[in-house]
């Protein structure tokens, strides 16, 4: 949804409340593609604070399906995103590049709420998601989920530095 900012920027202390549904059903980036299974309406509050500056306040609740980092089971991950940003429209394009947040979601006095939400989801994604604290993961040999079953794989880890001695013992072993 595009929100026109020229009305807000024209009058000091003018405020605007916008409630809208976001259209995203998937969150896709270079590293992931997660399904959005639940989302609350997007609440945006805009306030002109004078001299072509305004404040954006954003609140949204989103639930993503993210695979567990150990066993790859789907996990529901709830995100409560609350953001407050001060935007200065007086800055030139070169000044905006120097700022960490380049306001790519604002162009031609229009605020792209979808791009803003996408950016905030990206920033708030967790580093690691686990289905439970004691997740056992998957077997690195057969791929079995160790939380639901046990596998018969040999799990002994032998020191590779001892391989020559092991070969000597195996050659002289009586059959």
Biotite code that builds the C-alpha atoms (Angstrom):
import biotite.structure as struc

atoms = struc.array([
    struc.Atom([0.000, 0.000, 0.000], chain_id="A", res_id=1, res_name="UNK", atom_name="CA", element="C"),
    struc.Atom([1.330, 3.432, -0.912], chain_id="A", res_id=2, res_name="UNK", atom_name="CA", element="C"),
    struc.Atom([0.645, 6.241, 1.546], chain_id="A", res_id=3, res_name="UNK", atom_name="CA", element="C"),
    struc.Atom([0.749, 9.812, 0.249], chain_id="A", res_id=4, res_name="UNK", atom_name="CA", element="C"),
    struc.Atom([3.039, 11.959, 2.449], chain_id="A", res_id=5, res_name="UNK", atom_name="CA", element="C"),
    struc.Atom([2.554, 15.378, 0.838], chain_id="A", res_id=6, res_name="UNK", atom_name="CA", element="C"),
    struc.Atom([-0.566, 16.140, 2.945], chain_id="A", res_id=7, res_name="UNK", atom_name="CA", element="C"),
    struc.Atom([1.262, 15.352, 6.180], chain_id="A", res_id=8, res_name="UNK", atom_name="CA", element="C"),
    struc.Atom([4.402, 17.277, 5.227], chain_id="A", res_id=9, res_name="UNK", atom_name="CA", element="C"),
    struc.Atom([2.424, 20.415, 4.361], chain_id="A", res_id=10, res_name="UNK", atom_name="CA", element="C"),
    struc.Atom([1.075, 21.119, 7.883], chain_id="A", res_id=11, res_name="UNK", atom_name="CA", element="C"),
    struc.Atom([3.114, 21.043, 11.107], chain_id="A", res_id=12, res_name="UNK", atom_name="CA", element="C"),
    struc.Atom([1.838, 18.700, 13.827], chain_id="A", res_id=13, res_name="UNK", atom_name="CA", element="C"),
    struc.Atom([-0.527, 16.996, 11.385], chain_id="A", res_id=14, res_name="UNK", atom_name="CA", element="C"),
    struc.Atom([-1.091, 13.335, 12.177], chain_id="A", res_id=15, res_name="UNK", atom_name="CA", element="C"),
    struc.Atom([-2.400, 10.422, 10.152], chain_id="A", res_id=16, res_name="UNK", atom_name="CA", element="C"),
    struc.Atom([-3.391, 6.954, 11.282], chain_id="A", res_id=17, res_name="UNK", atom_name="CA", element="C"),
    struc.Atom([-3.545, 4.229, 8.656], chain_id="A", res_id=18, res_name="UNK", atom_name="CA", element="C"),
    struc.Atom([-4.684, 0.660, 9.118], chain_id="A", res_id=19, res_name="UNK", atom_name="CA", element="C"),
    struc.Atom([-4.152, -1.709, 6.210], chain_id="A", res_id=20, res_name="UNK", atom_name="CA", element="C"),
    struc.Atom([-3.707, -5.357, 5.408], chain_id="A", res_id=21, res_name="UNK", atom_name="CA", element="C"),
    struc.Atom([-0.366, -6.419, 4.014], chain_id="A", res_id=22, res_name="UNK", atom_name="CA", element="C"),
    struc.Atom([-0.463, -8.550, 0.885], chain_id="A", res_id=23, res_name="UNK", atom_name="CA", element="C"),
    struc.Atom([2.640, -10.656, 1.587], chain_id="A", res_id=24, res_name="UNK", atom_name="CA", element="C"),
    struc.Atom([1.975, -14.386, 1.961], chain_id="A", res_id=25, res_name="UNK", atom_name="CA", element="C"),
    struc.Atom([5.675, -15.297, 1.818], chain_id="A", res_id=26, res_name="UNK", atom_name="CA", element="C"),
    struc.Atom([8.787, -13.648, 3.129], chain_id="A", res_id=27, res_name="UNK", atom_name="CA", element="C"),
    struc.Atom([11.481, -14.233, 0.521], chain_id="A", res_id=28, res_name="UNK", atom_name="CA", element="C"),
    struc.Atom([15.087, -13.109, 0.673], chain_id="A", res_id=29, res_name="UNK", atom_name="CA", element="C"),
    struc.Atom([18.346, -14.356, -0.853], chain_id="A", res_id=30, res_name="UNK", atom_name="CA", element="C"),
    struc.Atom([18.771, -16.841, 1.982], chain_id="A", res_id=31, res_name="UNK", atom_name="CA", element="C"),
    struc.Atom([15.249, -18.014, 2.749], chain_id="A", res_id=32, res_name="UNK", atom_name="CA", element="C"),
    struc.Atom([11.616, -18.349, 1.766], chain_id="A", res_id=33, res_name="UNK", atom_name="CA", element="C"),
    struc.Atom([9.240, -18.504, 4.725], chain_id="A", res_id=34, res_name="UNK", atom_name="CA", element="C"),
    struc.Atom([5.468, -18.776, 4.633], chain_id="A", res_id=35, res_name="UNK", atom_name="CA", element="C"),
    struc.Atom([3.456, -16.165, 6.534], chain_id="A", res_id=36, res_name="UNK", atom_name="CA", element="C"),
    struc.Atom([0.557, -18.025, 8.126], chain_id="A", res_id=37, res_name="UNK", atom_name="CA", element="C"),
    struc.Atom([-0.929, -15.241, 10.236], chain_id="A", res_id=38, res_name="UNK", atom_name="CA", element="C"),
    struc.Atom([-0.717, -11.455, 10.184], chain_id="A", res_id=39, res_name="UNK", atom_name="CA", element="C"),
    struc.Atom([-2.562, -8.723, 11.969], chain_id="A", res_id=40, res_name="UNK", atom_name="CA", element="C"),
    struc.Atom([-3.597, -5.519, 10.202], chain_id="A", res_id=41, res_name="UNK", atom_name="CA", element="C"),
    struc.Atom([-0.761, -3.062, 9.838], chain_id="A", res_id=42, res_name="UNK", atom_name="CA", element="C"),
    struc.Atom([-1.116, 0.026, 12.040], chain_id="A", res_id=43, res_name="UNK", atom_name="CA", element="C"),
    struc.Atom([0.901, 3.053, 10.945], chain_id="A", res_id=44, res_name="UNK", atom_name="CA", element="C"),
    struc.Atom([0.917, 6.411, 12.701], chain_id="A", res_id=45, res_name="UNK", atom_name="CA", element="C"),
    struc.Atom([2.533, 9.360, 10.907], chain_id="A", res_id=46, res_name="UNK", atom_name="CA", element="C"),
    struc.Atom([3.197, 12.709, 12.573], chain_id="A", res_id=47, res_name="UNK", atom_name="CA", element="C"),
    struc.Atom([4.756, 15.838, 11.085], chain_id="A", res_id=48, res_name="UNK", atom_name="CA", element="C"),
    struc.Atom([7.268, 17.330, 13.531], chain_id="A", res_id=49, res_name="UNK", atom_name="CA", element="C"),
    struc.Atom([8.114, 20.331, 11.352], chain_id="A", res_id=50, res_name="UNK", atom_name="CA", element="C"),
    struc.Atom([10.773, 21.340, 8.812], chain_id="A", res_id=51, res_name="UNK", atom_name="CA", element="C"),
    struc.Atom([9.912, 18.432, 6.466], chain_id="A", res_id=52, res_name="UNK", atom_name="CA", element="C"),
    struc.Atom([10.519, 15.874, 9.200], chain_id="A", res_id=53, res_name="UNK", atom_name="CA", element="C"),
    struc.Atom([8.040, 13.280, 10.363], chain_id="A", res_id=54, res_name="UNK", atom_name="CA", element="C"),
    struc.Atom([7.829, 10.264, 12.638], chain_id="A", res_id=55, res_name="UNK", atom_name="CA", element="C"),
    struc.Atom([6.639, 6.832, 11.553], chain_id="A", res_id=56, res_name="UNK", atom_name="CA", element="C"),
    struc.Atom([5.263, 4.465, 14.175], chain_id="A", res_id=57, res_name="UNK", atom_name="CA", element="C"),
    struc.Atom([4.449, 0.966, 13.002], chain_id="A", res_id=58, res_name="UNK", atom_name="CA", element="C"),
    struc.Atom([2.881, -2.019, 14.789], chain_id="A", res_id=59, res_name="UNK", atom_name="CA", element="C"),
    struc.Atom([2.215, -5.454, 13.299], chain_id="A", res_id=60, res_name="UNK", atom_name="CA", element="C"),
    struc.Atom([2.091, -9.065, 14.479], chain_id="A", res_id=61, res_name="UNK", atom_name="CA", element="C"),
    struc.Atom([3.226, -11.772, 12.047], chain_id="A", res_id=62, res_name="UNK", atom_name="CA", element="C"),
    struc.Atom([3.597, -15.545, 12.342], chain_id="A", res_id=63, res_name="UNK", atom_name="CA", element="C"),
    struc.Atom([6.132, -17.252, 10.072], chain_id="A", res_id=64, res_name="UNK", atom_name="CA", element="C"),
    struc.Atom([6.841, -20.925, 9.443], chain_id="A", res_id=65, res_name="UNK", atom_name="CA", element="C"),
    struc.Atom([10.610, -21.366, 9.853], chain_id="A", res_id=66, res_name="UNK", atom_name="CA", element="C"),
    struc.Atom([12.436, -24.722, 9.760], chain_id="A", res_id=67, res_name="UNK", atom_name="CA", element="C"),
    struc.Atom([14.259, -25.804, 12.919], chain_id="A", res_id=68, res_name="UNK", atom_name="CA", element="C"),
    struc.Atom([17.993, -25.293, 12.536], chain_id="A", res_id=69, res_name="UNK", atom_name="CA", element="C"),
    struc.Atom([18.776, -28.783, 13.858], chain_id="A", res_id=70, res_name="UNK", atom_name="CA", element="C"),
    struc.Atom([16.035, -31.141, 12.625], chain_id="A", res_id=71, res_name="UNK", atom_name="CA", element="C"),
    struc.Atom([14.347, -29.096, 9.851], chain_id="A", res_id=72, res_name="UNK", atom_name="CA", element="C"),
    struc.Atom([10.870, -29.500, 11.386], chain_id="A", res_id=73, res_name="UNK", atom_name="CA", element="C"),
    struc.Atom([8.559, -26.558, 10.694], chain_id="A", res_id=74, res_name="UNK", atom_name="CA", element="C"),
    struc.Atom([8.266, -24.181, 13.646], chain_id="A", res_id=75, res_name="UNK", atom_name="CA", element="C"),
    struc.Atom([5.742, -21.380, 14.125], chain_id="A", res_id=76, res_name="UNK", atom_name="CA", element="C"),
    struc.Atom([7.605, -18.182, 14.957], chain_id="A", res_id=77, res_name="UNK", atom_name="CA", element="C"),
    struc.Atom([5.594, -15.199, 16.212], chain_id="A", res_id=78, res_name="UNK", atom_name="CA", element="C"),
    struc.Atom([7.000, -11.733, 15.602], chain_id="A", res_id=79, res_name="UNK", atom_name="CA", element="C"),
    struc.Atom([5.681, -8.590, 17.241], chain_id="A", res_id=80, res_name="UNK", atom_name="CA", element="C"),
    struc.Atom([7.163, -5.698, 15.290], chain_id="A", res_id=81, res_name="UNK", atom_name="CA", element="C"),
    struc.Atom([6.995, -2.228, 16.786], chain_id="A", res_id=82, res_name="UNK", atom_name="CA", element="C"),
    struc.Atom([9.016, 0.501, 15.077], chain_id="A", res_id=83, res_name="UNK", atom_name="CA", element="C"),
    struc.Atom([9.443, 4.230, 15.576], chain_id="A", res_id=84, res_name="UNK", atom_name="CA", element="C"),
    struc.Atom([11.559, 6.116, 13.045], chain_id="A", res_id=85, res_name="UNK", atom_name="CA", element="C"),
    struc.Atom([12.214, 9.777, 12.432], chain_id="A", res_id=86, res_name="UNK", atom_name="CA", element="C"),
    struc.Atom([12.501, 10.633, 8.738], chain_id="A", res_id=87, res_name="UNK", atom_name="CA", element="C"),
    struc.Atom([14.094, 13.841, 7.427], chain_id="A", res_id=88, res_name="UNK", atom_name="CA", element="C"),
    struc.Atom([12.890, 14.644, 3.907], chain_id="A", res_id=89, res_name="UNK", atom_name="CA", element="C"),
    struc.Atom([15.419, 17.530, 3.620], chain_id="A", res_id=90, res_name="UNK", atom_name="CA", element="C"),
    struc.Atom([18.344, 15.151, 3.177], chain_id="A", res_id=91, res_name="UNK", atom_name="CA", element="C"),
    struc.Atom([19.816, 14.805, -0.287], chain_id="A", res_id=92, res_name="UNK", atom_name="CA", element="C"),
    struc.Atom([20.307, 11.425, -1.932], chain_id="A", res_id=93, res_name="UNK", atom_name="CA", element="C"),
    struc.Atom([24.025, 11.467, -1.065], chain_id="A", res_id=94, res_name="UNK", atom_name="CA", element="C"),
    struc.Atom([23.208, 12.100, 2.607], chain_id="A", res_id=95, res_name="UNK", atom_name="CA", element="C"),
    struc.Atom([20.738, 9.213, 2.586], chain_id="A", res_id=96, res_name="UNK", atom_name="CA", element="C"),
    struc.Atom([23.443, 6.836, 1.349], chain_id="A", res_id=97, res_name="UNK", atom_name="CA", element="C"),
    struc.Atom([25.591, 7.767, 4.355], chain_id="A", res_id=98, res_name="UNK", atom_name="CA", element="C"),
    struc.Atom([22.760, 6.843, 6.729], chain_id="A", res_id=99, res_name="UNK", atom_name="CA", element="C"),
    struc.Atom([22.511, 3.150, 7.603], chain_id="A", res_id=100, res_name="UNK", atom_name="CA", element="C"),
    struc.Atom([18.803, 3.073, 6.794], chain_id="A", res_id=101, res_name="UNK", atom_name="CA", element="C"),
    struc.Atom([18.444, 4.587, 3.328], chain_id="A", res_id=102, res_name="UNK", atom_name="CA", element="C"),
    struc.Atom([14.642, 4.992, 3.402], chain_id="A", res_id=103, res_name="UNK", atom_name="CA", element="C"),
    struc.Atom([14.261, 2.896, 0.238], chain_id="A", res_id=104, res_name="UNK", atom_name="CA", element="C"),
    struc.Atom([10.588, 2.543, 1.146], chain_id="A", res_id=105, res_name="UNK", atom_name="CA", element="C"),
    struc.Atom([9.983, 6.282, 0.499], chain_id="A", res_id=106, res_name="UNK", atom_name="CA", element="C"),
    struc.Atom([9.988, 7.686, -3.018], chain_id="A", res_id=107, res_name="UNK", atom_name="CA", element="C"),
    struc.Atom([8.199, 10.644, -4.617], chain_id="A", res_id=108, res_name="UNK", atom_name="CA", element="C"),
    struc.Atom([6.558, 11.580, -1.286], chain_id="A", res_id=109, res_name="UNK", atom_name="CA", element="C"),
    struc.Atom([4.973, 8.141, -1.004], chain_id="A", res_id=110, res_name="UNK", atom_name="CA", element="C"),
    struc.Atom([5.576, 5.568, 1.712], chain_id="A", res_id=111, res_name="UNK", atom_name="CA", element="C"),
    struc.Atom([5.518, 1.940, 0.584], chain_id="A", res_id=112, res_name="UNK", atom_name="CA", element="C"),
    struc.Atom([4.179, 0.095, 3.621], chain_id="A", res_id=113, res_name="UNK", atom_name="CA", element="C"),
    struc.Atom([4.932, -3.365, 2.147], chain_id="A", res_id=114, res_name="UNK", atom_name="CA", element="C"),
    struc.Atom([8.609, -2.481, 1.689], chain_id="A", res_id=115, res_name="UNK", atom_name="CA", element="C"),
    struc.Atom([8.761, -1.066, 5.228], chain_id="A", res_id=116, res_name="UNK", atom_name="CA", element="C"),
    struc.Atom([7.261, -4.255, 6.699], chain_id="A", res_id=117, res_name="UNK", atom_name="CA", element="C"),
    struc.Atom([9.594, -6.421, 4.587], chain_id="A", res_id=118, res_name="UNK", atom_name="CA", element="C"),
    struc.Atom([12.595, -4.472, 5.894], chain_id="A", res_id=119, res_name="UNK", atom_name="CA", element="C"),
    struc.Atom([11.477, -4.814, 9.507], chain_id="A", res_id=120, res_name="UNK", atom_name="CA", element="C"),
    struc.Atom([10.872, -8.562, 9.176], chain_id="A", res_id=121, res_name="UNK", atom_name="CA", element="C"),
    struc.Atom([14.350, -8.935, 7.688], chain_id="A", res_id=122, res_name="UNK", atom_name="CA", element="C"),
    struc.Atom([15.926, -6.999, 10.560], chain_id="A", res_id=123, res_name="UNK", atom_name="CA", element="C"),
    struc.Atom([13.961, -8.897, 13.230], chain_id="A", res_id=124, res_name="UNK", atom_name="CA", element="C"),
    struc.Atom([14.506, -12.446, 11.954], chain_id="A", res_id=125, res_name="UNK", atom_name="CA", element="C"),
    struc.Atom([16.054, -14.658, 14.627], chain_id="A", res_id=126, res_name="UNK", atom_name="CA", element="C"),
    struc.Atom([19.573, -15.987, 14.168], chain_id="A", res_id=127, res_name="UNK", atom_name="CA", element="C"),
    struc.Atom([18.560, -19.509, 15.197], chain_id="A", res_id=128, res_name="UNK", atom_name="CA", element="C"),
    struc.Atom([15.169, -21.223, 15.528], chain_id="A", res_id=129, res_name="UNK", atom_name="CA", element="C"),
    struc.Atom([14.784, -24.492, 17.413], chain_id="A", res_id=130, res_name="UNK", atom_name="CA", element="C"),
    struc.Atom([11.690, -26.672, 17.744], chain_id="A", res_id=131, res_name="UNK", atom_name="CA", element="C"),
    struc.Atom([12.643, -27.292, 21.392], chain_id="A", res_id=132, res_name="UNK", atom_name="CA", element="C"),
    struc.Atom([15.576, -26.550, 23.673], chain_id="A", res_id=133, res_name="UNK", atom_name="CA", element="C"),
    struc.Atom([16.667, -30.191, 23.676], chain_id="A", res_id=134, res_name="UNK", atom_name="CA", element="C"),
    struc.Atom([16.290, -30.842, 19.926], chain_id="A", res_id=135, res_name="UNK", atom_name="CA", element="C"),
    struc.Atom([18.564, -33.723, 18.931], chain_id="A", res_id=136, res_name="UNK", atom_name="CA", element="C"),
    struc.Atom([18.707, -32.817, 15.248], chain_id="A", res_id=137, res_name="UNK", atom_name="CA", element="C"),
    struc.Atom([19.153, -35.263, 12.379], chain_id="A", res_id=138, res_name="UNK", atom_name="CA", element="C"),
    struc.Atom([21.640, -38.090, 11.919], chain_id="A", res_id=139, res_name="UNK", atom_name="CA", element="C"),
    struc.Atom([24.541, -36.928, 9.808], chain_id="A", res_id=140, res_name="UNK", atom_name="CA", element="C"),
    struc.Atom([24.776, -40.336, 8.119], chain_id="A", res_id=141, res_name="UNK", atom_name="CA", element="C"),
    struc.Atom([21.214, -41.462, 7.330], chain_id="A", res_id=142, res_name="UNK", atom_name="CA", element="C"),
    struc.Atom([19.235, -38.239, 7.844], chain_id="A", res_id=143, res_name="UNK", atom_name="CA", element="C"),
    struc.Atom([16.787, -39.658, 10.397], chain_id="A", res_id=144, res_name="UNK", atom_name="CA", element="C"),
    struc.Atom([15.109, -37.178, 12.748], chain_id="A", res_id=145, res_name="UNK", atom_name="CA", element="C"),
    struc.Atom([16.607, -38.176, 16.109], chain_id="A", res_id=146, res_name="UNK", atom_name="CA", element="C"),
    struc.Atom([13.726, -36.546, 18.031], chain_id="A", res_id=147, res_name="UNK", atom_name="CA", element="C"),
    struc.Atom([11.209, -39.087, 16.739], chain_id="A", res_id=148, res_name="UNK", atom_name="CA", element="C"),
    struc.Atom([13.338, -42.188, 16.056], chain_id="A", res_id=149, res_name="UNK", atom_name="CA", element="C"),
    struc.Atom([16.714, -43.746, 16.659], chain_id="A", res_id=150, res_name="UNK", atom_name="CA", element="C"),
    struc.Atom([18.914, -44.953, 13.871], chain_id="A", res_id=151, res_name="UNK", atom_name="CA", element="C"),
    struc.Atom([21.339, -47.863, 13.781], chain_id="A", res_id=152, res_name="UNK", atom_name="CA", element="C"),
    struc.Atom([24.229, -45.861, 12.398], chain_id="A", res_id=153, res_name="UNK", atom_name="CA", element="C"),
    struc.Atom([27.707, -46.232, 13.878], chain_id="A", res_id=154, res_name="UNK", atom_name="CA", element="C"),
    struc.Atom([28.270, -42.979, 15.730], chain_id="A", res_id=155, res_name="UNK", atom_name="CA", element="C"),
    struc.Atom([31.789, -43.589, 16.999], chain_id="A", res_id=156, res_name="UNK", atom_name="CA", element="C"),
    struc.Atom([34.077, -40.775, 15.960], chain_id="A", res_id=157, res_name="UNK", atom_name="CA", element="C"),
    struc.Atom([37.637, -42.012, 15.478], chain_id="A", res_id=158, res_name="UNK", atom_name="CA", element="C"),
    struc.Atom([40.629, -39.737, 15.602], chain_id="A", res_id=159, res_name="UNK", atom_name="CA", element="C"),
    struc.Atom([42.055, -39.472, 12.054], chain_id="A", res_id=160, res_name="UNK", atom_name="CA", element="C"),
    struc.Atom([45.574, -39.167, 13.466], chain_id="A", res_id=161, res_name="UNK", atom_name="CA", element="C"),
    struc.Atom([45.318, -42.769, 14.648], chain_id="A", res_id=162, res_name="UNK", atom_name="CA", element="C"),
    struc.Atom([44.375, -44.210, 11.229], chain_id="A", res_id=163, res_name="UNK", atom_name="CA", element="C"),
    struc.Atom([47.833, -45.727, 10.529], chain_id="A", res_id=164, res_name="UNK", atom_name="CA", element="C"),
    struc.Atom([47.900, -47.552, 13.869], chain_id="A", res_id=165, res_name="UNK", atom_name="CA", element="C"),
    struc.Atom([44.332, -48.772, 13.253], chain_id="A", res_id=166, res_name="UNK", atom_name="CA", element="C"),
    struc.Atom([45.446, -50.136, 9.840], chain_id="A", res_id=167, res_name="UNK", atom_name="CA", element="C"),
    struc.Atom([48.339, -52.040, 11.477], chain_id="A", res_id=168, res_name="UNK", atom_name="CA", element="C"),
    struc.Atom([45.983, -53.656, 14.000], chain_id="A", res_id=169, res_name="UNK", atom_name="CA", element="C"),
    struc.Atom([43.443, -54.509, 11.284], chain_id="A", res_id=170, res_name="UNK", atom_name="CA", element="C"),
    struc.Atom([46.171, -56.171, 9.124], chain_id="A", res_id=171, res_name="UNK", atom_name="CA", element="C"),
    struc.Atom([47.372, -58.414, 11.953], chain_id="A", res_id=172, res_name="UNK", atom_name="CA", element="C"),
    struc.Atom([43.926, -59.211, 13.284], chain_id="A", res_id=173, res_name="UNK", atom_name="CA", element="C"),
    struc.Atom([43.096, -62.896, 13.296], chain_id="A", res_id=174, res_name="UNK", atom_name="CA", element="C"),
    struc.Atom([39.993, -63.740, 11.366], chain_id="A", res_id=175, res_name="UNK", atom_name="CA", element="C"),
])
